[in-house]
């Protein structure tokens, strides 16, 4: 062996053959490979790893914790995965019939029986409108004799009109002893006017209802889910809840027979003398709010109950309802888009004595200014371990809301020293936004700045918290006609550093430094989806696209596409999805197909308006390399189907639709397609 002498130190030479071998993934223990598989998506596992080596093939055949997510997949990969996976290996299953995978559920049910998924624990169902398919999926899970250790169900379909069979099945699923987590984003009536009917007690620990819930439905939920620990809802509906503090309108019945039980629950007696009743109410309010400094003057303004923000009665009187009968285990409550006044919020918090964490965000047009009262909140939430909120309050011309006095109430030792809860305030011409830090929601709407804009924060000295306060925001909406500089300048870093979906609306500015200012505001490296419908100069659009290296999806309009110069622009990176005119389906214009395909030659999922079958054929041919699914939307003729117009127009419109139907029938077998109203859904191999 040779050596190198350096400063009297002998360094032996090592040949390549003597170097230690690099670790090989094939030699890893199977337990570690299982952990790696836990983090990989189903496409990567079965398309990329399956035939990489004999040992991997054997491991994949014994691994039994697959998450079979079929929500966005090509038809060829669907066939490949379904041919290689065994149902008993699947613990998590996601099925979707949305625009990215039309007809998938029907194909899946032809291949598999749900009874075969004996180890299934988590199930997610997205936009499955076919009730027969939905019931076919749920029947084995609802079987109470099954030994299936099923723990979580998630159903998303706000347009659903499922019938009684579905309701019976889903309520049976909810009573399975092993079920712990429920997420429902269904039609509005399911939690309000025609609520899901609880029949038996269940073991659910965590429930999310995406939508407004009636108080009585939540009360019923608590009764039948006594072990519930977490509840997330979108607002509470009090329309059918009688306020126990209300004085009956009819005072002729002196014996108090009408509503006497209600008055007893409210702990004060009915008196035919209205003035004495009002005094009793005021005394009751003082008992319920001993630390509150202000009480409404009922004698001066007894009839202003419906408008708590009226300038003559800024603070609503206390409200009281029949107990919500919360469980003894409920610790976490989240209410989004809250429209309840402060009195109702106080009632809820006091009625749920076990509550430890509260997350509360109001609607954008919330009007009860008393929700901004930090002293009132300090008394109400002193028992909580965590309190997060976003209060977006409309400020009337008569408002006395002052930014400094409002924020000072949150500088008290209770907030900053005892609880370490910090808040920020943004005051605009007609709105005040008060929120805890970090920001609670995953979306933020940047309002237009004005000369009267004010910003206050109790975390100015906490540089780390203040600089990272908007790290929770994933969806950012910006009015490009108004943006000039960041509203809040506190560090050299962008205020929004983790935005995934960027929405730019409004007239495009002529300022040369606009994109530079935008980059100071948002870390564009993290943006994956861009929504922009108004036109943008071609050079500016090219520059914007180049500033977003991880962009995967675009939602735009025919107007923007028409304004782009295809001779200057061609986006070579593959886009996961491209949606045209997403919010103007009733007022669409067909896209000029040839320049569009030149500008965006690589797209996986496409939604596009077209007016003839030649355009459809051109898209399939030109985007064939990457295209997985496409929806062709047939715009409606303005005069079509108008009974006042000539029948020949309607006949012509029907003829156009028929041409598309005939074209569909002639497509090769590699295309799975169907027509829904004036949309043609195609799922490609």
C-alpha positions as CSV (number, residue, x, y, z in Angstrom):
1,X,0.0,0.0,0.0
2,X,1.4,3.4,-0.9
3,X,1.4,6.4,1.4
4,X,1.6,10.2,1.3
5,X,3.9,12.0,3.7
6,X,2.8,15.4,4.8
7,X,4.6,17.2,7.6
8,X,6.0,13.9,9.0
9,X,2.5,12.4,9.1
10,X,2.1,9.3,7.1
11,X,-1.3,9.0,5.4
12,X,-2.0,5.6,3.9
13,X,-3.6,5.4,0.5
14,X,-6.9,3.6,0.3
15,X,-8.0,1.9,-2.9
16,X,-11.6,2.1,-4.0
17,X,-12.2,-1.6,-3.3
18,X,-11.3,-0.9,0.3
19,X,-13.8,1.9,0.8
20,X,-16.9,0.9,2.9
21,X,-19.9,0.2,0.7
22,X,-22.7,2.7,0.6
23,X,-25.9,1.5,2.3
24,X,-28.3,-0.1,-0.1
25,X,-32.0,0.4,0.3
26,X,-32.5,-3.3,-0.6
27,X,-30.6,-4.3,2.5
28,X,-32.7,-2.2,4.9
29,X,-34.8,-4.1,7.5
30,X,-38.3,-4.7,6.3
31,X,-39.7,-2.6,9.2
32,X,-37.9,0.5,7.9
33,X,-39.1,-0.1,4.4
34,X,-42.6,-0.4,5.7
35,X,-42.1,3.0,7.4
36,X,-41.0,4.4,4.0
37,X,-44.0,3.0,2.3
38,X,-46.3,4.7,4.9
39,X,-45.1,8.0,3.4
40,X,-45.4,7.2,-0.3
41,X,-48.5,7.7,-2.5
42,X,-50.1,4.7,-4.2
43,X,-48.9,5.6,-7.7
44,X,-45.2,5.8,-6.7
45,X,-45.4,2.4,-4.9
46,X,-47.1,0.4,-7.7
47,X,-45.9,2.2,-10.8
48,X,-42.3,3.1,-9.8
49,X,-41.2,0.5,-7.2
50,X,-43.2,-2.6,-8.0
51,X,-40.7,-4.2,-10.4
52,X,-37.6,-2.5,-9.2
53,X,-36.2,-5.7,-7.6
54,X,-37.4,-9.1,-6.4
55,X,-37.2,-8.2,-2.7
56,X,-39.3,-5.1,-3.2
57,X,-41.9,-7.1,-5.0
58,X,-42.1,-9.5,-2.1
59,X,-42.3,-6.7,0.5
60,X,-45.1,-4.9,-1.4
61,X,-47.0,-8.2,-1.5
62,X,-46.9,-8.5,2.3
63,X,-47.3,-4.8,3.2
64,X,-50.7,-4.3,4.7
65,X,-51.2,-0.6,5.4
66,X,-51.9,0.8,1.9
67,X,-53.7,4.1,1.4
68,X,-55.6,3.5,-1.8
69,X,-56.2,7.1,-2.9
70,X,-58.0,7.1,-6.3
71,X,-59.1,10.8,-6.2
72,X,-56.8,11.9,-9.1
73,X,-55.4,9.1,-11.2
74,X,-55.0,8.1,-14.8
75,X,-57.2,5.3,-16.2
76,X,-54.1,3.2,-17.0
77,X,-52.6,3.6,-13.5
78,X,-56.0,2.8,-12.0
79,X,-56.1,-0.5,-14.0
80,X,-52.5,-1.2,-13.0
81,X,-52.9,-0.6,-9.3
82,X,-56.2,-2.5,-9.1
83,X,-54.5,-5.5,-10.7
84,X,-51.7,-5.5,-8.2
85,X,-53.2,-4.6,-4.9
86,X,-55.3,-7.0,-2.7
87,X,-58.3,-5.5,-0.8
88,X,-57.1,-7.0,2.5
89,X,-53.9,-4.9,2.3
90,X,-55.9,-1.6,2.3
91,X,-56.5,0.4,5.5
92,X,-57.3,3.7,3.9
93,X,-59.5,4.2,0.9
94,X,-60.4,7.4,-1.0
95,X,-62.9,7.3,-3.8
96,X,-64.0,10.3,-5.9
97,X,-66.3,10.9,-8.9
98,X,-65.2,14.5,-9.3
99,X,-64.1,16.2,-12.5
100,X,-60.6,14.6,-12.3
101,X,-61.8,11.0,-12.3
102,X,-65.3,10.7,-13.8
103,X,-66.8,7.3,-13.6
104,X,-64.1,6.0,-11.3
105,X,-66.4,4.7,-8.6
106,X,-68.4,2.6,-11.1
107,X,-65.2,0.9,-12.4
108,X,-64.0,0.4,-8.8
109,X,-67.2,-1.4,-7.8
110,X,-67.0,-3.6,-10.8
111,X,-63.5,-4.8,-9.8
112,X,-64.0,-5.1,-6.0
113,X,-66.5,-6.0,-3.4
114,X,-66.5,-3.7,-0.4
115,X,-66.8,-6.9,1.7
116,X,-63.3,-7.8,0.7
117,X,-61.7,-4.8,2.5
118,X,-61.5,-6.5,5.8
119,X,-58.9,-4.2,7.3
120,X,-60.4,-0.9,6.2
121,X,-60.2,1.7,8.9
122,X,-60.4,5.1,7.0
123,X,-62.9,5.9,4.2
124,X,-63.2,9.1,2.2
125,X,-66.0,9.6,-0.4
126,X,-65.9,12.7,-2.6
127,X,-68.6,13.9,-5.0
128,X,-70.3,10.6,-5.5
129,X,-73.7,11.6,-6.8
130,X,-74.9,8.1,-7.7
131,X,-76.8,7.0,-4.7
132,X,-76.8,3.4,-5.7
133,X,-73.0,3.5,-5.7
134,X,-72.9,5.3,-2.4
135,X,-75.2,2.7,-0.8
136,X,-73.2,-0.2,-2.3
137,X,-70.1,1.2,-0.5
138,X,-71.8,1.8,2.8
139,X,-73.7,-1.5,3.2
140,X,-70.8,-3.7,4.3
141,X,-69.5,-0.9,6.6
142,X,-72.9,-0.4,8.2
143,X,-73.2,-4.1,9.0
144,X,-73.2,-4.3,12.8
145,X,-72.2,-8.0,12.7
146,X,-69.0,-7.2,10.9
147,X,-65.7,-7.4,12.8
148,X,-64.4,-4.5,10.7
149,X,-62.3,-2.2,13.0
150,X,-63.6,0.9,11.2
151,X,-62.5,4.2,12.8
152,X,-63.0,7.2,10.4
153,X,-65.4,8.3,7.7
154,X,-65.4,11.4,5.6
155,X,-68.1,12.3,3.0
156,X,-67.9,15.4,0.8
157,X,-70.9,16.3,-1.5
158,X,-72.7,19.5,-0.9
159,X,-75.0,18.8,-3.9
160,X,-76.2,15.4,-2.6
161,X,-79.9,14.5,-2.6
162,X,-79.5,11.1,-1.1
163,X,-82.7,9.3,0.0
164,X,-83.8,7.4,3.1
165,X,-81.7,4.3,2.4
166,X,-78.5,6.4,2.6
167,X,-79.7,8.1,5.8
168,X,-80.4,4.7,7.4
169,X,-77.0,3.3,6.3
170,X,-75.0,6.3,7.4
171,X,-76.7,6.4,10.8
172,X,-75.9,2.8,11.2
173,X,-72.3,3.5,10.4
174,X,-72.2,6.2,13.0
175,X,-73.2,3.7,15.7
176,X,-70.3,1.3,15.0
177,X,-68.4,0.8,18.3
178,X,-65.0,1.3,16.7
179,X,-65.9,4.6,14.9
180,X,-64.0,7.6,16.3
181,X,-63.9,10.4,13.7
182,X,-66.6,11.8,11.4
183,X,-66.3,14.5,8.7
184,X,-69.5,15.5,6.8
185,X,-69.7,18.2,4.2
186,X,-73.3,17.5,2.9
187,X,-76.3,19.5,1.8
188,X,-77.4,22.3,4.1
189,X,-80.6,20.5,5.3
190,X,-78.7,17.6,6.9
191,X,-77.8,19.6,9.9
192,X,-80.7,22.2,10.0
193,X,-84.3,21.7,8.6
194,X,-84.1,18.0,7.9
195,X,-81.3,16.8,10.2
196,X,-79.7,13.4,10.3
197,X,-81.8,11.4,12.8
198,X,-79.7,10.1,15.7
199,X,-81.2,6.8,17.0
200,X,-78.6,5.1,19.1
201,X,-75.6,6.1,21.3
202,X,-72.2,6.0,19.6
203,X,-68.5,6.1,20.5
204,X,-67.5,9.0,18.2
205,X,-64.8,11.3,19.7
206,X,-64.3,13.9,16.9
207,X,-67.0,15.4,14.6
208,X,-66.8,18.0,11.8
209,X,-70.0,19.3,10.3
210,X,-69.1,21.6,7.4
211,X,-72.2,23.8,7.4
212,X,-74.6,25.6,9.7
213,X,-76.1,23.4,12.4
214,X,-79.3,24.0,14.3
215,X,-78.9,24.2,18.0
216,X,-81.3,21.3,18.5
217,X,-79.3,19.1,16.1
218,X,-76.1,19.8,18.1
219,X,-78.1,19.1,21.3
220,X,-79.2,15.8,19.8
221,X,-75.6,15.0,18.7
222,X,-74.3,15.5,22.3
223,X,-77.0,13.2,23.7
224,X,-76.1,10.4,21.3
225,X,-72.3,11.0,21.3
226,X,-71.5,11.2,25.0
227,X,-67.8,10.6,24.5
228,X,-67.4,13.5,22.0
229,X,-64.2,15.5,22.6
230,X,-63.9,17.7,19.5
231,X,-66.6,19.5,17.6
232,X,-66.1,21.6,14.5
233,X,-69.1,23.4,12.9
234,X,-69.9,26.3,10.6
235,X,-72.2,28.6,12.7
236,X,-75.2,27.8,14.8
237,X,-78.8,28.4,13.8
238,X,-81.1,29.7,16.6
239,X,-84.2,30.2,14.5
240,X,-86.1,27.4,16.3
241,X,-84.7,28.1,19.7
242,X,-86.9,30.1,22.1
243,X,-85.0,32.7,24.2
244,X,-86.0,31.8,27.8
245,X,-85.5,35.5,28.8
246,X,-88.1,36.7,26.3
247,X,-91.3,38.1,27.9
248,X,-94.4,36.7,26.2
249,X,-96.1,39.2,23.9
250,X,-99.6,38.3,25.3
251,X,-100.0,39.6,28.8
252,X,-103.8,39.0,29.1
253,X,-103.3,35.6,30.6
254,X,-102.6,36.6,34.2
255,X,-102.4,33.0,35.5
256,X,-99.2,32.5,33.6
257,X,-100.3,29.2,32.0
258,X,-98.7,30.0,28.7
259,X,-94.9,29.5,28.9
260,X,-94.8,29.2,32.7
261,X,-92.3,26.3,32.4
262,X,-90.0,28.3,30.3
263,X,-90.1,31.2,32.7
264,X,-89.3,28.8,35.6
265,X,-86.2,27.6,33.7
266,X,-85.1,31.2,33.3
267,X,-85.4,31.5,37.1
268,X,-87.7,34.5,37.3
269,X,-91.5,34.8,37.6
270,X,-93.8,36.0,35.0
271,X,-95.5,39.4,36.0
272,X,-98.2,41.1,34.0
273,X,-96.5,44.4,34.6
274,X,-94.1,44.8,31.7
275,X,-91.9,47.3,33.6
276,X,-91.3,44.9,36.4
277,X,-90.5,42.1,33.9
278,X,-87.9,44.3,32.3
279,X,-86.3,45.1,35.7
280,X,-86.2,41.4,36.5
281,X,-84.4,40.8,33.2
282,X,-81.9,43.5,34.0
283,X,-81.3,41.9,37.4
284,X,-80.8,38.5,35.7
285,X,-78.3,40.0,33.4
286,X,-76.4,41.4,36.3
287,X,-76.3,38.0,37.9
288,X,-75.0,36.3,34.7
289,X,-72.5,39.1,34.0
290,X,-71.2,40.3,37.4
291,X,-68.0,41.6,35.9
292,X,-69.5,43.3,32.9
293,X,-69.6,47.1,33.3
294,X,-72.4,47.9,30.9
295,X,-76.0,46.7,30.7
296,X,-78.6,47.7,28.2
297,X,-81.2,50.2,29.4
298,X,-84.5,48.3,28.8
299,X,-86.7,51.2,29.9
300,X,-85.3,53.6,27.4
301,X,-85.1,51.1,24.5
302,X,-87.2,48.0,25.2
303,X,-87.9,47.1,21.6
304,X,-84.5,47.2,20.0
305,X,-83.6,43.6,20.6
306,X,-83.3,42.5,17.0
307,X,-80.5,45.0,16.2
308,X,-77.8,44.7,18.8
309,X,-75.6,47.2,17.0
310,X,-78.1,50.0,16.8
311,X,-76.5,53.2,18.0
312,X,-79.1,53.4,20.9
313,X,-78.4,49.9,22.1
314,X,-74.8,48.9,21.4
315,X,-74.7,45.9,23.7
316,X,-77.3,43.2,23.3
317,X,-79.1,42.0,26.4
318,X,-78.2,38.5,27.8
319,X,-79.9,35.6,26.1
320,X,-80.7,32.2,27.6
321,X,-81.8,29.0,26.0
322,X,-82.6,25.4,27.1
323,X,-79.3,23.7,28.0
324,X,-77.3,22.4,25.0
325,X,-76.6,19.3,27.1
326,X,-72.9,19.1,26.2
327,X,-71.0,16.0,26.9
328,X,-68.7,15.7,29.9
329,X,-65.8,15.1,27.6
330,X,-66.0,18.0,25.1
331,X,-62.7,19.8,25.2
332,X,-62.4,21.5,21.8
333,X,-65.0,23.6,20.0
334,X,-64.5,25.3,16.6
335,X,-67.1,27.6,15.1
336,X,-66.4,29.1,11.7
337,X,-68.3,31.9,9.9
338,X,-70.1,32.7,13.1
339,X,-73.0,35.1,12.8
340,X,-74.3,34.8,16.4
341,X,-74.3,37.9,18.5
342,X,-72.1,38.1,21.6
343,X,-74.8,37.2,24.0
344,X,-75.4,33.9,22.2
345,X,-71.7,33.2,22.2
346,X,-71.5,33.8,25.9
347,X,-74.4,31.4,26.5
348,X,-72.7,28.6,24.5
349,X,-69.4,29.0,26.3
350,X,-71.0,29.1,29.8
351,X,-73.2,26.1,28.9
352,X,-70.2,23.9,27.9
353,X,-68.4,23.8,31.2
354,X,-65.7,21.3,30.1
355,X,-64.4,23.4,27.3
356,X,-60.6,23.9,27.2
357,X,-60.0,25.1,23.6
358,X,-62.1,27.5,21.5
359,X,-61.6,28.6,17.9
360,X,-64.0,31.2,16.7
361,X,-64.2,33.1,13.4
362,X,-67.0,35.4,12.3
363,X,-68.7,36.1,9.0
364,X,-67.3,38.9,6.9
365,X,-70.4,41.1,7.6
366,X,-70.6,40.5,11.4
367,X,-72.1,43.5,13.1
368,X,-72.0,43.1,16.8
369,X,-69.1,45.4,17.9
370,X,-69.3,44.1,21.5
371,X,-67.4,41.0,20.3
372,X,-64.3,43.3,20.2
373,X,-64.5,43.9,24.0
374,X,-61.3,42.4,25.5
375,X,-62.4,42.9,29.1
376,X,-65.6,41.0,28.4
377,X,-63.7,38.1,26.8
378,X,-61.2,38.0,29.7
379,X,-64.0,37.1,32.1
380,X,-65.6,34.6,29.7
381,X,-62.5,32.5,28.7
382,X,-60.4,32.6,31.8
383,X,-60.8,28.8,32.2
384,X,-59.6,28.0,28.7
385,X,-56.1,26.7,27.8
386,X,-56.3,28.0,24.3
387,X,-58.4,30.7,22.6
388,X,-58.0,31.5,18.9
389,X,-60.2,33.9,17.0
390,X,-60.8,36.1,14.0
391,X,-63.4,38.8,14.4
392,X,-64.2,40.7,11.2
393,X,-66.7,43.4,12.3
394,X,-68.5,45.9,10.1
395,X,-68.1,49.4,11.4
396,X,-71.1,51.7,10.9
397,X,-71.0,55.5,10.6
398,X,-72.3,55.7,14.2
399,X,-69.5,53.4,15.6
400,X,-67.4,54.5,18.5
401,X,-64.9,51.8,17.9
402,X,-61.3,53.1,18.4
403,X,-58.3,51.1,17.5
404,X,-56.2,52.1,20.5
405,X,-58.9,51.5,23.1
406,X,-59.8,48.2,21.5
407,X,-56.2,46.8,21.4
408,X,-55.4,48.2,24.9
409,X,-57.9,45.9,26.5
410,X,-55.8,43.0,25.1
411,X,-52.6,44.4,26.6
412,X,-53.8,43.5,30.1
413,X,-51.7,41.0,32.2
414,X,-54.5,38.4,31.7
415,X,-53.8,38.3,27.9
416,X,-50.1,38.9,27.7
417,X,-48.6,37.5,30.9
418,X,-51.0,34.9,32.2
419,X,-52.3,33.4,29.0
420,X,-49.6,34.6,26.5
421,X,-52.4,35.2,24.0
422,X,-51.3,37.9,21.5
423,X,-53.6,39.8,19.1
424,X,-53.4,42.1,16.1
425,X,-55.9,44.6,14.8
426,X,-56.4,46.0,11.3
427,X,-58.9,48.9,11.0
428,X,-60.2,49.9,7.6
429,X,-62.9,52.5,6.6
430,X,-65.8,50.1,7.2
431,X,-64.3,47.1,9.0
432,X,-62.2,46.2,11.9
433,X,-60.4,42.8,11.9
434,X,-59.1,41.6,15.3
435,X,-57.3,38.2,15.4
436,X,-55.0,36.1,17.6
437,X,-51.5,35.2,16.6
438,X,-50.7,33.1,14.7
439,X,-53.6,33.8,12.3
440,X,-56.3,31.2,12.8
441,X,-57.7,30.6,9.3
442,X,-55.9,29.1,6.3
443,X,-57.2,31.9,4.0
444,X,-56.8,35.7,4.1
445,X,-58.3,38.4,2.0
446,X,-56.2,41.6,1.5
447,X,-58.5,44.6,1.7
448,X,-57.7,47.8,-0.1
449,X,-55.6,50.2,1.8
450,X,-56.9,53.7,2.6
451,X,-55.6,56.8,4.3
452,X,-57.5,55.8,7.4
453,X,-55.9,52.3,7.7
454,X,-54.6,51.5,11.1
455,X,-52.6,48.5,12.4
456,X,-52.0,47.6,16.0
457,X,-50.5,44.5,17.7
458,X,-49.7,43.3,21.2
459,X,-46.8,41.2,19.7
460,X,-44.7,44.0,18.2
461,X,-41.9,43.1,20.6
462,X,-42.2,39.4,19.9
463,X,-40.3,39.4,16.6
464,X,-40.5,35.7,16.0
465,X,-44.3,35.5,16.6
466,X,-45.0,38.7,14.7
467,X,-42.9,37.6,11.6
468,X,-44.5,34.1,11.5
469,X,-48.0,35.2,12.3
470,X,-49.3,34.5,8.8
471,X,-47.6,31.2,8.2
472,X,-51.0,29.4,8.5
473,X,-52.3,31.1,5.4
474,X,-52.6,28.8,2.4
475,X,-55.2,30.7,0.3
476,X,-54.4,34.4,-0.3
477,X,-56.7,36.8,-2.1
478,X,-55.3,40.1,-3.4
479,X,-56.9,43.0,-5.3
480,X,-54.2,43.9,-7.8
481,X,-55.8,47.2,-8.6
482,X,-55.2,48.4,-5.0
483,X,-52.0,46.8,-3.8
484,X,-49.0,49.2,-3.4
485,X,-47.0,47.8,-0.6
486,X,-47.4,45.3,2.3
487,X,-49.9,46.5,4.8
488,X,-47.7,45.5,7.7
489,X,-44.0,45.9,7.4
490,X,-42.1,44.3,10.2
491,X,-39.2,42.2,8.7
492,X,-37.3,41.7,5.5
493,X,-39.2,38.4,4.9
494,X,-42.5,38.2,3.0
495,X,-45.5,38.5,5.2
496,X,-47.1,35.4,3.6
497,X,-44.4,32.7,3.3
498,X,-46.5,29.5,2.9
499,X,-49.2,30.4,0.4
500,X,-50.3,27.5,-1.8
501,X,-53.2,29.1,-3.7
502,X,-52.9,32.7,-4.9
503,X,-56.0,34.6,-6.1
504,X,-55.3,37.8,-8.0
505,X,-58.3,39.9,-9.0
506,X,-59.0,43.4,-10.2
507,X,-57.4,45.6,-12.9
508,X,-53.8,44.8,-13.5
509,X,-51.6,47.7,-12.4
510,X,-49.4,49.7,-14.7
511,X,-46.8,50.1,-11.9
512,X,-43.4,48.8,-13.1
513,X,-42.5,47.6,-9.7
514,X,-45.8,45.7,-9.0
515,X,-44.3,42.2,-9.3
516,X,-41.4,43.3,-7.1
517,X,-43.8,44.5,-4.5
518,X,-45.8,41.3,-4.8
519,X,-42.7,39.2,-4.2
520,X,-42.0,41.2,-1.0
521,X,-45.5,40.4,0.2
522,X,-45.7,36.7,-0.8
523,X,-43.1,34.0,-1.1
524,X,-44.0,33.0,-4.7
525,X,-41.8,29.9,-4.5
526,X,-44.4,28.1,-2.4
527,X,-47.4,28.9,-4.7
528,X,-48.9,25.9,-6.4
529,X,-52.2,27.2,-7.8
530,X,-52.8,30.6,-9.4
531,X,-56.3,32.0,-10.0
532,X,-56.6,35.0,-12.3
533,X,-59.5,35.8,-14.6
534,X,-58.9,39.4,-15.8
535,X,-56.4,40.0,-18.6
536,X,-52.7,40.5,-18.0
537,X,-50.1,41.8,-20.5
538,X,-48.2,38.9,-22.0
539,X,-44.8,40.0,-20.8
540,X,-46.1,40.5,-17.2
541,X,-47.8,37.1,-17.2
542,X,-44.6,35.4,-18.4
543,X,-42.6,37.2,-15.6
544,X,-45.2,36.1,-13.0
545,X,-45.2,32.5,-14.2
546,X,-41.4,32.4,-14.0
547,X,-41.5,33.7,-10.4
548,X,-43.5,30.7,-9.4
549,X,-41.3,27.6,-10.0
550,X,-43.6,25.2,-8.2
551,X,-46.8,26.2,-9.9
552,X,-49.0,23.2,-10.6
553,X,-52.5,24.5,-11.3
554,X,-54.1,27.5,-13.1
555,X,-57.7,28.8,-13.0
556,X,-58.3,31.5,-15.5
557,X,-60.7,32.8,-18.1
558,X,-61.1,33.1,-21.9
559,X,-60.5,36.8,-21.5
560,X,-57.0,36.3,-20.1
561,X,-56.1,33.7,-22.7
562,X,-57.3,35.9,-25.6
563,X,-55.0,38.7,-24.3
564,X,-51.9,36.5,-24.3
565,X,-49.6,36.4,-27.3
566,X,-48.9,32.7,-28.2
567,X,-45.9,33.8,-30.2
568,X,-44.2,35.0,-27.1
569,X,-45.4,32.5,-24.5
570,X,-45.2,28.8,-24.0
571,X,-45.2,27.2,-20.5
572,X,-43.1,24.0,-20.8
573,X,-43.6,22.7,-17.2
574,X,-46.3,20.1,-16.7
575,X,-49.4,21.5,-14.9
576,X,-51.5,19.3,-12.7
577,X,-54.7,21.1,-13.7
578,X,-55.9,23.9,-15.8
579,X,-59.5,25.3,-15.4
580,X,-60.9,27.9,-17.7
581,X,-63.9,30.1,-16.7
582,X,-64.4,28.2,-13.4
583,X,-66.9,30.7,-12.0
584,X,-68.6,31.9,-15.2
585,X,-70.1,28.7,-16.5
586,X,-73.3,30.4,-17.6
587,X,-71.4,33.1,-19.5
588,X,-68.5,31.2,-21.2
589,X,-66.9,31.8,-24.6
590,X,-65.1,29.0,-26.4
591,X,-61.3,29.0,-26.3
592,X,-59.1,29.5,-29.3
593,X,-57.8,26.0,-29.1
594,X,-54.6,26.1,-31.3
595,X,-52.8,28.9,-29.5
596,X,-54.0,27.6,-26.2
597,X,-52.3,24.2,-26.8
598,X,-49.2,26.0,-28.0
599,X,-49.0,28.1,-24.8
600,X,-49.8,25.2,-22.4
601,X,-48.7,22.0,-24.1
602,X,-48.4,19.9,-20.9
603,X,-51.6,19.5,-18.7
604,X,-52.9,16.6,-16.7
605,X,-56.4,17.7,-15.9
606,X,-58.2,20.2,-18.1
607,X,-61.6,22.0,-18.0
608,X,-62.2,24.0,-21.1
609,X,-65.2,25.5,-23.0
610,X,-65.4,24.5,-26.7
611,X,-68.0,25.0,-29.5
612,X,-67.3,22.1,-31.9
613,X,-66.0,18.5,-31.9
614,X,-62.9,19.4,-34.0
615,X,-61.6,21.4,-31.0
616,X,-62.2,18.4,-28.7
617,X,-60.3,16.2,-31.0
618,X,-57.4,18.7,-31.4
619,X,-57.0,18.9,-27.6
620,X,-56.9,15.1,-27.2
621,X,-54.2,14.8,-29.9
622,X,-52.0,17.8,-28.9
623,X,-52.1,17.2,-25.1
624,X,-51.9,13.4,-25.3
625,X,-48.5,13.2,-23.6
626,X,-49.7,14.2,-20.1
627,X,-53.4,14.5,-20.2
628,X,-55.3,12.3,-17.7
629,X,-58.7,13.8,-17.7
630,X,-60.6,16.6,-19.5
631,X,-64.0,18.2,-19.3
632,X,-65.3,19.9,-22.4
633,X,-68.0,22.4,-21.6
634,X,-70.4,23.3,-24.4
635,X,-71.3,27.0,-24.0
636,X,-75.0,27.9,-24.2
637,X,-76.2,30.0,-27.0
638,X,-77.8,33.2,-25.6
639,X,-81.0,32.6,-27.6
640,X,-81.1,28.8,-27.1
641,X,-84.1,27.3,-25.4
642,X,-85.8,30.7,-25.2
643,X,-89.5,30.1,-25.8
644,X,-89.9,33.6,-27.3
645,X,-87.4,32.8,-30.1
646,X,-87.8,30.9,-33.3
647,X,-87.9,27.1,-32.8
648,X,-85.1,26.7,-35.4
649,X,-82.6,28.2,-33.0
650,X,-83.5,25.5,-30.4
651,X,-83.2,22.8,-33.0
652,X,-79.8,24.1,-34.0
653,X,-78.7,24.0,-30.4
654,X,-79.9,20.5,-29.9
655,X,-78.2,19.5,-33.1
656,X,-74.8,20.8,-31.8
657,X,-75.2,18.8,-28.6
658,X,-76.1,15.7,-30.6
659,X,-72.9,16.1,-32.6
660,X,-70.8,16.0,-29.4
661,X,-72.7,12.8,-28.3
662,X,-72.0,11.1,-31.6
663,X,-68.3,12.1,-31.4
664,X,-68.1,10.5,-28.0
665,X,-69.5,7.2,-29.3
666,X,-66.7,7.1,-31.9
667,X,-63.8,7.6,-29.4
668,X,-61.4,4.6,-28.9
669,X,-61.7,2.3,-25.9
670,X,-58.8,4.0,-24.2
671,X,-61.1,6.9,-23.4
672,X,-63.7,6.5,-20.6
673,X,-66.3,9.2,-21.2
674,X,-69.8,10.2,-20.4
675,X,-72.0,13.3,-20.9
676,X,-73.6,15.2,-18.1
677,X,-75.9,18.0,-19.3
678,X,-73.6,20.2,-21.4
679,X,-70.4,18.7,-20.2
680,X,-68.4,15.9,-21.7
681,X,-66.2,14.1,-19.1
682,X,-63.3,12.1,-20.5
683,X,-60.9,9.9,-18.4
684,X,-57.8,8.8,-20.3
685,X,-55.5,5.8,-20.1
